[in-house]
Amino acid sequence: MYIIKVKGKAKIPDYIQIRDENFVLVAYFRADRPMKNIEKFGLEGKEQALEELIKNLPFGKLQKLEL
């Protein structure tokens, strides 16, 4: 899976996109709110690591999601 942080403008907040190996969007959520249904993507128990990754993720740079 891949992750990218999208910069919001004006009243639109920053968002996180999680995409699969074919770059199909599988999750889209606000960067300042925890992701719901995280177990659906096999990331349960990795909430702290994901939160830290999101905090340090640069805007607009697609990265391989490895936790």
Z-matrix of the N, CA and C atoms (Angstrom, degrees):
N
C 1 1.438
C 2 1.524 1 109.42
N 3 1.329 2 114.89 1 159.38
C 4 1.452 3 122.01 2 -179.38
C 5 1.521 4 109.41 3 -125.78
N 6 1.330 5 116.23 4 155.48
C 7 1.459 6 121.89 5 -179.56
C 8 1.522 7 109.17 6 -133.94
N 9 1.327 8 116.01 7 142.63
C 10 1.455 9 121.85 8 177.48
C 11 1.529 10 108.44 9 -143.77
N 12 1.324 11 115.55 10 141.62
C 13 1.462 12 121.99 11 178.33
C 14 1.529 13 107.88 12 -105.31
N 15 1.341 14 115.47 13 124.55
C 16 1.460 15 121.99 14 -176.29
C 17 1.526 16 109.06 15 -106.83
N 18 1.325 17 116.50 16 126.28
C 19 1.464 18 122.40 17 -178.89
C 20 1.521 19 110.29 18 -76.44
N 21 1.337 20 115.97 19 128.58
C 22 1.456 21 121.18 20 176.26
C 23 1.517 22 110.79 21 -82.07
N 24 1.330 23 115.64 22 166.69
C 25 1.463 24 120.99 23 178.82
C 26 1.517 25 108.82 24 -128.95
N 27 1.317 26 116.47 25 140.60
C 28 1.472 27 123.86 26 178.01
C 29 1.529 28 110.22 27 52.57
N 30 1.310 29 118.50 28 -112.45
C 31 1.464 30 121.70 29 -176.95
C 32 1.528 31 113.27 30 -88.08
N 33 1.320 32 117.13 31 -5.49
C 34 1.461 33 121.20 32 -179.85
C 35 1.530 34 108.46 33 -85.36
N 36 1.329 35 117.94 34 124.38
C 37 1.472 36 120.25 35 -177.75
C 38 1.529 37 112.47 36 -76.69
N 39 1.336 38 115.58 37 169.41
C 40 1.461 39 121.83 38 174.29
C 41 1.528 40 108.68 39 -70.66
N 42 1.331 41 116.28 40 144.13
C 43 1.455 42 121.63 41 -179.25
C 44 1.516 43 111.33 42 -126.78
N 45 1.313 44 114.64 43 158.76
C 46 1.459 45 123.13 44 176.01
C 47 1.522 46 107.57 45 -116.58
N 48 1.318 47 116.64 46 134.64
C 49 1.459 48 121.66 47 173.87
C 50 1.522 49 107.81 48 -115.95
N 51 1.312 50 115.44 49 135.85
C 52 1.464 51 121.34 50 172.11
C 53 1.520 52 106.39 51 -116.53
N 54 1.316 53 116.10 52 126.56
C 55 1.463 54 122.17 53 -177.00
C 56 1.527 55 110.11 54 -122.75
N 57 1.328 56 115.93 55 150.75
C 58 1.460 57 120.12 56 -179.96
C 59 1.533 58 110.27 57 -82.66
N 60 1.321 59 116.66 58 -172.07
C 61 1.464 60 122.21 59 -176.08
C 62 1.530 61 112.37 60 -63.40
N 63 1.342 62 117.46 61 -23.92
C 64 1.462 63 122.01 62 178.05
C 65 1.528 64 111.42 63 -95.54
N 66 1.322 65 116.87 64 11.83
C 67 1.466 66 125.58 65 179.81
C 68 1.528 67 113.26 66 64.38
N 69 1.340 68 116.27 67 23.42
C 70 1.456 69 121.41 68 174.94
C 71 1.528 70 107.54 69 -81.68
N 72 1.323 71 116.35 70 133.69
C 73 1.458 72 121.92 71 -178.94
C 74 1.525 73 109.95 72 -66.78
N 75 1.338 74 117.08 73 121.96
C 76 1.473 75 121.24 74 178.93
C 77 1.519 76 112.11 75 -113.56
N 78 1.334 77 118.05 76 -19.89
C 79 1.467 78 121.45 77 177.55
C 80 1.517 79 108.81 78 -152.86
N 81 1.338 80 114.23 79 144.88
C 82 1.459 81 121.93 80 -178.55
C 83 1.512 82 106.18 81 -148.30
N 84 1.341 83 117.63 82 116.68
C 85 1.459 84 120.42 83 -176.39
C 86 1.516 85 110.29 84 -151.09
N 87 1.338 86 114.89 85 160.26
C 88 1.464 87 120.36 86 179.20
C 89 1.520 88 110.37 87 -66.81
N 90 1.311 89 116.14 88 141.84
C 91 1.461 90 121.50 89 -178.45
C 92 1.525 91 112.08 90 -68.07
N 93 1.337 92 117.57 91 -26.09
C 94 1.460 93 120.40 92 -177.20
C 95 1.526 94 113.40 93 -93.60
N 96 1.323 95 117.86 94 3.11
C 97 1.470 96 121.53 95 178.32
C 98 1.515 97 109.68 96 -123.95
N 99 1.318 98 116.05 97 145.52
C 100 1.467 99 118.45 98 -179.59
C 101 1.529 100 111.46 99 -66.94
N 102 1.305 101 114.77 100 148.70
C 103 1.456 102 121.16 101 179.25
C 104 1.521 103 110.18 102 -74.10
N 105 1.322 104 116.23 103 133.49
C 106 1.464 105 120.73 104 177.38
C 107 1.527 106 108.94 105 -90.22
N 108 1.320 107 116.53 106 154.09
C 109 1.471 108 122.86 107 178.39
C 110 1.529 109 112.08 108 56.56
N 111 1.319 110 115.97 109 40.95
C 112 1.466 111 121.31 110 -177.92
C 113 1.538 112 111.53 111 -63.43
N 114 1.325 113 116.71 112 -28.04
C 115 1.472 114 120.21 113 179.74
C 116 1.525 115 111.51 114 -66.48
N 117 1.321 116 117.86 115 -23.60
C 118 1.463 117 122.30 116 179.65
C 119 1.526 118 111.33 117 -63.06
N 120 1.329 119 117.20 118 -23.68
C 121 1.457 120 121.77 119 -177.92
C 122 1.529 121 112.65 120 -106.65
N 123 1.322 122 116.69 121 10.05
C 124 1.459 123 120.73 122 178.90
C 125 1.518 124 113.63 123 74.85
N 126 1.330 125 117.68 124 24.86
C 127 1.463 126 121.44 125 -176.68
C 128 1.526 127 112.64 126 -111.19
N 129 1.335 128 118.22 127 11.65
C 130 1.459 129 119.56 128 -179.93
C 131 1.526 130 110.34 129 -62.38
N 132 1.312 131 115.19 130 141.73
C 133 1.458 132 121.22 131 -177.40
C 134 1.522 133 113.34 132 83.68
N 135 1.319 134 117.48 133 -3.16
C 136 1.465 135 121.54 134 -178.01
C 137 1.527 136 111.00 135 -115.63
N 138 1.328 137 116.27 136 20.87
C 139 1.460 138 120.92 137 -176.39
C 140 1.523 139 112.30 138 -59.91
N 141 1.312 140 117.19 139 -43.27
C 142 1.470 141 121.97 140 -178.74
C 143 1.530 142 111.00 141 -64.25
N 144 1.330 143 116.23 142 -44.40
C 145 1.464 144 120.53 143 179.46
C 146 1.524 145 110.74 144 -65.90
N 147 1.336 146 117.38 145 -39.16
C 148 1.458 147 121.42 146 178.71
C 149 1.526 148 110.79 147 -66.27
N 150 1.318 149 116.86 148 -41.04
C 151 1.466 150 121.48 149 178.11
C 152 1.529 151 111.10 150 -61.76
N 153 1.322 152 116.55 151 -42.84
C 154 1.466 153 121.45 152 179.05
C 155 1.529 154 110.49 153 -66.26
N 156 1.326 155 117.00 154 -40.80
C 157 1.462 156 121.50 155 178.31
C 158 1.527 157 110.69 156 -62.01
N 159 1.335 158 117.29 157 -44.71
C 160 1.461 159 122.10 158 -179.95
C 161 1.522 160 110.84 159 -62.66
N 162 1.316 161 116.45 160 -40.03
C 163 1.466 162 120.79 161 -179.59
C 164 1.532 163 111.51 162 -62.37
N 165 1.328 164 117.49 163 -36.97
C 166 1.462 165 121.93 164 -176.40
C 167 1.521 166 114.36 165 -98.12
N 168 1.321 167 117.19 166 -1.25
C 169 1.460 168 121.94 167 -177.52
C 170 1.527 169 110.72 168 -72.76
N 171 1.332 170 118.04 169 129.18
C 172 1.473 171 119.83 170 177.46
C 173 1.531 172 110.12 171 -74.25
N 174 1.305 173 116.71 172 151.24
C 175 1.456 174 121.44 173 179.60
C 176 1.534 175 110.78 174 -70.00
N 177 1.341 176 115.31 175 138.60
C 178 1.455 177 120.96 176 172.30
C 179 1.510 178 116.29 177 75.14
N 180 1.325 179 119.10 178 8.18
C 181 1.458 180 120.97 179 -179.06
C 182 1.524 181 109.52 180 -110.48
N 183 1.318 182 116.55 181 113.12
C 184 1.453 183 122.35 182 178.87
C 185 1.514 184 108.85 183 -72.83
N 186 1.339 185 115.96 184 128.19
C 187 1.467 186 120.54 185 -179.50
C 188 1.517 187 109.82 186 -130.81
N 189 1.308 188 115.43 187 150.45
C 190 1.457 189 121.57 188 172.91
C 191 1.524 190 107.64 189 -67.95
N 192 1.322 191 117.46 190 131.35
C 193 1.455 192 122.31 191 -179.33
C 194 1.513 193 108.90 192 -86.91
N 195 1.329 194 116.24 193 105.81
C 196 1.454 195 122.79 194 -179.12
C 197 1.524 196 108.35 195 -130.07
N 198 1.339 197 115.07 196 106.63
C 199 1.458 198 119.66 197 179.43
C 200 1.504 199 110.77 198 -115.41
